[in-house]
Amino acid sequence: MKFEKSTLLLRSAALACALGVSGAVGVTGAQAQATLEFIQWWEPELPDGALRGIMDDFEAQNPDIKVDLVSGPYATTRDQIVIGAASGTLADVVGLDGAWVNDLAKQGAIAGLDELMTASGFDSSEVAAIISLNGNSYMFPVASFVYPIFVNLDLLKEAGIDGMPTTRTEFVEAARKLTDADKNQYGWVLPLSLQAPNGIQNDVMSWVWASGESMMKDGKPDLTNENVVGTLEFVQSMYDEGLISPGAFAKKEQDKVEEFVNGRVAMMVDSLAHINLIRDRNPDLNFGITALPAVDGYDGARGLPYASWGIGVSEHSEHKAEAFKLVAYLMSEEVNAKLVSIANAFPGNVNAKPDFVASDELFATAFEIFQTGYLANEFVGLPVAEELMRLLGVEVQEMLEGNQTAAEAAAKAQAKWEAEF
């Protein structure tokens, strides 16, 4: 019995040793294969299985890399990224909104991409835009949703207007003909809610960028320049003349879309992402799109306001090279074209051409606008970007109420912005 027990113990020890060695080999093998976490809000906004399918294709081409998607709604994803950045547990690859870049970079949460681009031989000339801070690159827009002018073509025809407005003067003249307060119909809609202040970005400052101008100078606020002040005066003149639908101070983006869908406003600045939504809400609505009108006499490239699905790499990732390989894959011409075709967005790769350009007249027009202009959103990369919008929004509201001039509104907002910088 003692011999049998001793033999059994020896065999058990040998088996345990063998399992330990086998386990060690398994661990080593697992360590040789990188598993990347990719946190984003894109998967829920795409058709089921679309993003996973692209990841599967990537894994097939890179069998030493696996990708785990960490997906959720935009707000939830933002909260997870904030927590991960603070705790140093951020996913390897990070879906980014440009408004987050400044804070994440200052925290040291996201990696500079320049060294990764150089090490991998990545051709940055194919990228439509690179979001940088203090000379370091942090984000590529993978898919961009441009904001042109949407126009109710039936109302335009009824008003006897031939062609889309291309200058501010033409826009104001069209708005006058399209406004009939007795019918509760207005030329333009302007959402200026302070609760959701992105109307300042999309519906006000976009007019500055459309004429190739800027609200910044040498990386600092420059709201008092004549181009910004002139834009505020342009907005005020339309407001004073009653060409903007009432209730602007309380309106959010979804409110302006609702008014356009129901024919209460003839023109609005809006995202291409809403084209299918508008068609679903009112299949009979006959509408078109055009680039934002520029100041009279300007014939240069139009700046196009946009929102993006951005992408970056975590500073704390143990697999930065592999993480950037996934970034480069999503930015490659063929893959980028596939992704933006599914998302009805514009490409982050300048050579990529989405499928919908050939199959949808409106998107084809939008693509022409995209190709002849340039992406412009100066809030991307700024500190506390949403708060900056809100601070300017407060002064714009005071201006529209007649309590201050456009120049005074710009000067007060400038002082508040400088304090934030």
Secondary structure, DSSP 8 states (H G I E B T S, - for coil): -HHHHHHHHHHHHHHHHHHHHHHHHHHHHHHHSEEEEEEESSGGGS-TTHHHHHHHHHHHH-TTEEEEEEE--HHHHHHHHHHHHHHT---SEEEE-GGGHHHHHHTT-B--SHHHHHHHT--GGGBS--EEETTEEEEEEEEEEE--EEEEHHHHHHTT--S---BHHHHHHHHHHH-BGGGTBEEE-----SSSTHHIIIIIIHHHHHTT--SEETTEE-TTSHHHHHHHHHHHHHHHTT-B-S-GGG--HHHHHHHHHTTSEEEEE--GGGHHHHHHH-TT--EEEE---B-TT--S--EE-EEEEEEEEBTT-S-HHHHHHHHHHHHSHHHHHHHHHHHT-EESBTT---THHHH-HHHHHHHHHHHHSEE--TTTT-TTHHHHHHHHHHHHHHHHTTSS-HHHHHHHHHHHHHHH-
